[in-house]
């Protein structure tokens, strides 16, 4: 009898016998594939010997895609709870001023006025209608925030006043951004005599106190503006003719500060490598300005504009408070404060309501400006 078949010690080298101690169930468990790979047995690719297959190495997780500077700034802004709350308040007041009157003038029933006869909500919810039998009323289902000393709806006048303030702020910022960016970019990019001339013009205008200049302009030309702009719809009607002068006066005194900000940013940007590369590649000055300079001063323009809106709203309210802005029967927050001062002892809400609304709007724009400054400031940290 051949002893090699029975004695494992006498078997040929390299020959292994199966372990008879493993049960068939354990064999099935070991041979069960996991995620496409046989347990303990790496799969061999075609043309590669099984012994040469390296064990499976766990792949590194993919790195998170890096964010652009704008996305990073918006992320920081989104984490600023005070700025986000301010955005919500600003949007609420914008919708209240634009959509609110359209809805409010359809709420309520027919009212039998002793003086004007039957009037509907489109009349007694108008900011200009005087109902002399309903003077100085408190909150009610007909007048949600009461009436003033002439029987005018306070809520309707408040919505009209918010619209006036936001409209003036928008007009002023259009001029502010337009002139400020134009002068600042030209002075910073070209330098030389262009910078000197524009800097001197800016210094002259910057020397005028904005509010005093607006008072002087509206005080001198206000009466003539009431006559000239009165026939123009949406501008001269209902005592709003002087808003053109107010917007012009405030706009002419705020843009030099914007120009200084943009000029300083442009001086820094024109020395950057991407601007030098664009210049070396043969790009014209106009193309470099509009494609590389202006988009990169966008952040500082937005921050400065947001902070300036608060000053504009306060300036317009101050002029109306002094009687140099919106005239009766028009409505403005400043005009409502001025008219409510006469009844502050007996009916304090007539002056408190516009004052509180003005404070909330100004604080909201100020907080939003601070949040934008922190978000777009490259030196700020989370």
C-alpha positions in Angstrom: 0.0 0.0 0.0 1.2 3.5 -0.9 1.8 5.4 2.3 1.7 8.9 0.6 -2.1 8.7 0.3 -2.5 8.2 4.0 0.3 10.1 5.7 0.0 13.8 5.2 3.6 14.4 6.3 4.8 12.4 3.3 2.7 14.4 0.8 4.3 16.5 -1.9 5.3 20.0 -1.0 2.8 22.7 -1.8 -0.2 20.4 -1.7 -2.8 21.3 1.0 -5.6 19.2 2.1 -9.0 20.7 3.0 -9.8 21.3 6.7 -12.3 18.6 7.4 -13.3 20.4 10.7 -15.3 23.1 8.8 -18.9 22.3 8.3 -20.7 22.8 5.0 -22.8 25.7 6.6 -19.6 27.5 7.6 -18.2 27.0 4.1 -21.3 28.6 2.6 -21.1 31.5 5.0 -17.4 32.1 4.1 -18.1 31.9 0.3 -21.1 34.3 0.4 -20.3 37.4 -1.6 -20.4 40.8 0.2 -20.9 43.9 -2.0 -19.7 41.9 -5.0 -16.5 40.6 -3.4 -16.1 37.1 -2.1 -15.2 37.1 1.5 -11.6 36.4 2.1 -11.0 35.8 -1.7 -10.3 38.9 -3.8 -11.7 38.9 -7.3 -9.0 38.7 -9.9 -9.2 40.8 -13.1 -8.8 39.1 -16.4 -5.2 38.4 -17.3 -4.0 38.8 -13.7 -3.0 35.9 -11.6 -5.0 35.5 -8.3 -1.8 35.7 -6.2 -1.0 39.1 -7.7 -4.3 40.8 -6.7 -3.8 43.3 -4.0 -6.4 43.5 -1.2 -9.2 46.1 -1.6 -8.3 49.4 -0.1 -11.1 51.7 1.1 -11.4 54.8 -1.1 -11.0 58.2 0.5 -14.2 60.2 0.7 -14.6 62.9 -2.0 -13.6 66.3 -0.8 -16.4 68.9 -0.4 -16.5 71.3 -3.4 -15.0 74.6 -2.4 -17.4 77.6 -2.3 -16.9 80.8 -4.2 -16.3 84.0 -2.2 -19.9 85.1 -2.9 -21.3 81.8 -1.7 -19.2 82.0 1.4 -20.3 85.5 2.1 -24.0 84.6 1.7 -23.5 81.6 4.0 -22.1 83.9 6.7 -25.0 86.3 6.1 -27.5 83.5 6.4 -26.0 82.5 9.8 -26.5 86.1 11.1 -29.9 85.9 12.8 -30.2 89.6 13.4 -29.5 90.4 9.7 -32.0 87.7 8.6 -34.7 89.1 11.0 -34.0 92.5 9.5 -34.5 91.2 6.0 -37.9 89.8 7.1 -39.0 93.1 8.6 -37.9 95.0 5.5 -39.8 92.7 3.2 -42.9 92.9 5.4 -42.9 96.8 5.2 -42.3 96.7 1.5 -45.2 94.4 0.9 -47.3 96.4 3.4 -46.6 99.6 1.4 -47.2 98.2 -2.0 -49.9 95.4 -1.6 -51.4 96.6 1.7 -53.5 99.5 0.3 -54.9 97.3 -2.5 -56.2 94.8 0.0 -57.2 97.3 2.8 -59.4 99.4 0.5 -61.6 96.3 -0.2 -62.1 95.4 3.5 -65.2 96.7 5.2 -68.8 97.6 4.4 -70.7 100.7 3.3 -70.6 103.6 5.8 -73.4 106.2 6.0 -71.5 109.4 6.5 -73.5 112.4 7.9 -71.4 114.7 5.8 -70.4 112.8 2.6 -73.4 110.3 2.4 -72.8 106.6 1.8 -69.0 105.9 1.3 -67.3 102.5 0.8 -64.0 101.2 2.1 -62.2 102.5 -1.0 -63.0 106.0 0.2 -62.8 105.9 4.0 -59.7 103.7 3.9 -58.0 106.2 1.6 -55.0 108.1 3.2 -56.5 111.4 1.9 -60.2 111.2 2.9 -61.3 113.3 5.8 -64.2 112.1 7.8 -64.8 114.9 10.3 -67.4 113.0 12.3 -64.8 110.3 13.1 -61.9 112.4 14.5 -59.3 110.9 16.9 -60.9 107.5 17.1 -59.2 104.6 18.7 -58.7 101.1 17.2 -61.9 99.6 15.7 -63.0 97.2 13.0 -63.6 100.1 10.6 -60.3 101.9 11.4 -57.8 99.3 12.4 -55.3 101.8 13.9 -57.8 104.6 14.5 -58.0 108.1 12.9 -56.2 111.4 13.2 -57.5 114.9 14.1 -59.1 115.2 10.7 -60.7 111.8 10.7 -58.2 110.2 8.3 -57.4 106.5 8.5 -54.0 106.2 10.3 -53.2 102.8 8.9 -53.8 104.0 5.3 -51.7 107.1 5.9 -49.0 105.0 7.6 -48.8 102.7 4.5 -48.6 105.7 2.3 -45.9 107.2 4.4 -43.8 104.0 4.3 -44.2 104.0 0.5 -43.0 107.6 0.3 -40.0 106.9 2.5 -38.9 103.8 0.6 -39.5 105.6 -2.8 -37.2 108.5 -1.8 -34.6 106.1 -0.5 -34.7 104.1 -3.8 -34.3 107.3 -5.9 -31.5 108.6 -3.8 -29.6 105.2 -3.9 -29.9 105.1 -7.7 -28.1 108.4 -8.0 -25.7 107.5 -5.2 -24.6 104.2 -6.7 -24.6 105.5 -10.3 -22.4 108.6 -9.6 -20.4 107.0 -6.9 -19.3 104.0 -8.9 -18.7 106.0 -12.0 -16.5 108.7 -10.4 -14.8 106.2 -8.0 -13.8 103.7 -10.7 -12.6 106.4 -13.1 -10.6 108.2 -10.5 -9.1 105.0 -9.0 -8.3 103.2 -12.3 -6.9 106.1 -14.4 -5.3 108.2 -11.7 -3.3 111.3 -12.7 -5.2 114.4 -13.6 -8.5 112.6 -13.9 -8.1 111.5 -10.3 -7.2 115.1 -9.2 -10.1 116.7 -11.0 -12.7 114.2 -9.7 -11.2 114.3 -6.2 -11.5 118.1 -6.0 -15.1 118.0 -7.3 -15.9 115.3 -4.7 -14.4 117.3 -1.9 -16.4 120.4 -2.8 -19.7 118.6 -2.8 -18.7 116.6 0.3 -18.2 119.9 2.2 -21.9 120.7 2.0 -23.9 119.2 5.0 -26.5 117.1 3.4 -29.5 118.0 5.5 -28.8 121.7 5.5 -28.4 121.6 1.7 -31.7 119.9 1.4 -33.4 122.4 3.7 -31.9 125.3 1.7 -33.0 123.7 -1.7 -36.5 122.9 -0.6 -36.9 126.2 1.2 -36.0 128.2 -1.8 -37.6 126.2 -4.6 -40.3 124.3 -2.7 -43.2 126.6 -3.5 -42.3 126.7 -7.2 -42.0 122.9 -7.2 -45.6 122.6 -5.9 -46.8 124.6 -8.9 -44.6 123.1 -11.6 -44.9 119.4 -10.6 -48.5 119.5 -9.4 -50.1 118.5 -12.8 -47.8 115.4 -13.1 -49.6 112.2 -12.0 -48.1 110.2 -9.2 -45.4 112.9 -8.6 -47.2 116.2 -8.0 -50.6 114.9 -6.8 -51.6 115.1 -3.1 -48.8 117.2 -1.9 -45.9 115.0 -3.1 -44.4 117.5 -5.6 -41.5 118.4 -3.3 -40.3 114.8 -3.2 -38.3 115.5 -6.4 -36.4 118.3 -4.6 -36.0 116.2 -1.5 -34.6 113.3 -3.4 -32.3 115.5 -5.5 -31.0 117.3 -2.5 -30.2 114.2 -0.6 -28.7 112.4 -3.6 -26.3 115.2 -4.5 -24.8 115.2 -1.0 -24.3 111.4 -0.4 -22.6 110.1 -3.6 -19.1 111.6 -2.7 -18.8 109.1 0.2 -19.7 106.2 -2.2 -17.1 107.5 -4.7 -14.4 107.5 -2.0 -15.2 103.9 -1.0 -15.1 102.7 -4.7 -11.9 104.7 -5.5 -10.0 103.0 -2.6 -11.2 99.6 -3.7 -10.3 100.3 -7.3 -6.8 101.3 -6.4 -6.3 98.0 -4.7 -7.9 95.9 -7.4 -6.0 97.4 -10.4 -2.8 96.0 -8.9 -4.1 92.5 -8.6 -2.7 89.7 -10.9 -5.9 89.0 -12.7 -6.2 92.6 -13.8 -2.5 92.6 -14.9 -3.2 89.4 -16.8 -6.2 90.9 -18.6 -4.2 94.0 -19.5 -1.3 91.8 -20.8 -3.7 89.8 -22.9 -4.7 92.9 -24.8 -8.1 93.7 -23.1 -9.2 97.3 -23.4 -9.6 99.6 -20.3 -13.4 99.6 -20.7 -13.5 95.8 -20.8 -11.3 95.5 -17.7 -13.4 98.0 -15.8 -16.7 96.4 -16.6 -15.6 92.8 -16.3 -13.1 92.9 -13.5 -13.3 96.1 -11.5 -17.0 96.8 -11.2 -18.0 93.3 -10.2 -15.4 93.2 -7.5 -16.6 96.5 -5.9 -20.1 95.1 -5.8 -19.8 94.0 -2.2 -18.7 97.4 -0.8 -21.4 99.2 -2.9 -24.2 97.0 -1.4 -22.9 97.5 2.1 -22.6 101.3 1.8 -26.0 101.6 0.1 -27.8 99.6 2.8 -26.2 101.7 5.5 -27.1 105.0 3.6 -30.7 104.1 3.3 -31.2 104.6 7.0 -29.8 108.1 6.7 -32.0 108.9 3.7 -35.2 107.8 5.4 -34.3 109.9 8.5 -33.5 112.9 6.3 -36.8 112.7 4.4 -38.7 112.3 7.6 -36.9 115.2 9.1 -37.7 117.5 6.1 -41.3 116.5 6.3 -41.3 117.1 10.0 -40.1 120.6 9.4 -42.8 121.2 6.8 -40.3 121.2 3.8 -41.2 117.7 2.4 -44.5 116.2 1.7 -47.4 118.7 2.1 -51.0 118.1 3.2 -53.1 116.2 2.2 -50.1 114.0 1.4 -48.8 111.5 3.9 -45.3 110.9 5.1 -43.9 109.4 8.3 -42.3 112.7 9.2 -45.5 114.6 8.4 -47.6 112.2 10.5 -45.2 112.8 13.5 -45.5 116.6 13.0 -49.3 116.5 12.9 -49.5 114.1 15.8 -47.5 116.3 18.1 -50.5 118.5 18.6 -52.5 115.7 20.2 -49.7 113.9 22.1 -51.4 114.4 25.5 -54.9 113.3 24.6 -54.2 110.8 21.7 -50.6 109.7 22.0 -50.9 106.8 19.5 -51.2 109.3 16.7 -47.5 110.3 17.2 -46.3 107.0 18.6 -47.3 104.8 15.7 -45.3 106.6 13.0 -42.4 107.0 15.4 -42.3 103.3 16.2 -42.5 102.4 12.5 -39.7 104.8 11.6 -37.5 103.4 14.4 -38.1 99.8 13.3 -37.4 100.6 9.6 -34.2 102.5 10.4 -32.9 99.8 12.8 -33.7 97.1 10.3 -31.6 98.7 7.5 -28.8 99.4 10.0 -28.7 95.8 11.2 -28.8 94.5 7.7 -25.9 96.8 6.7 -23.9 95.6 9.7 -24.6 92.0 8.7 -23.6 92.6 5.1 -20.4 94.3 6.2 -19.5 91.3 8.4 -20.4 88.8 5.6 -18.5 90.5 2.8 -15.5 91.5 4.9 -12.8 89.0 4.0 -11.2 89.5 7.4 -14.3 88.5 9.3 -14.4 85.1 10.9 -17.3 82.8 11.9 
